[in-house]
Amino acid sequence: MSRCWASGFALPLCHLAGSVRIGDAPFNEIFHPIAERLLEHCDGVLRMGGPSQGADQMVSVAQSKGLAVYRRLEDIPGCVQASPGGVAPR
């Protein structure tokens, strides 16, 4: 399964653009468009955490592209629970 890490790619670009918090103008201009483009290279998305309009938007886009949406790590094929050493490789 391909892995897509929009945060690791987009957040540094947001910072360079002058973003100081999630949801400010530079963040909104950069983060979600990049994340949506990266979905073209993903097999699925993992939706974690609490309420987030942005995360819910990404889930909707992923679903519209026919991608799998997972809510827990253990639901992802080949993924094992985190251990003290981190997530074990597949």
Residue, then its C-alpha position, 0 to 999 in steps of 0.5 A: m500500500s502506498r503511503c501519503w504523508a501530506s503533513g510532512f510535505a506541505l507543512p514546511l511549505c506553509h511555514l516558508a509561506g509565512s503560516v503561523r497556525i493551522g487555518d491562517a491564510p497561507f496555510n489554507e492556500i497551500f496545505h489542502p491543495i497539496a494534500e488533495r494532489l497527493l491523494e492521486h498517489c495514495d491507496g487510502v487515508l487514515r482519519m485520526g483525531g478529533p473534530s477537524q473540518g480540514a480532515d473531514q474535507m480530505v476524507s470526502v475528497a478521498q472517498s470521491k476518488g474511491l480511496a479507502v478510509y481507515r479510522r484505526l491503524e489496525d484496520i490498515p492491511g499490513c499495519v501492526q499496532a505501535s510498540p515501544g520501538g514504533v510501528a513495525p514494518r510490514 
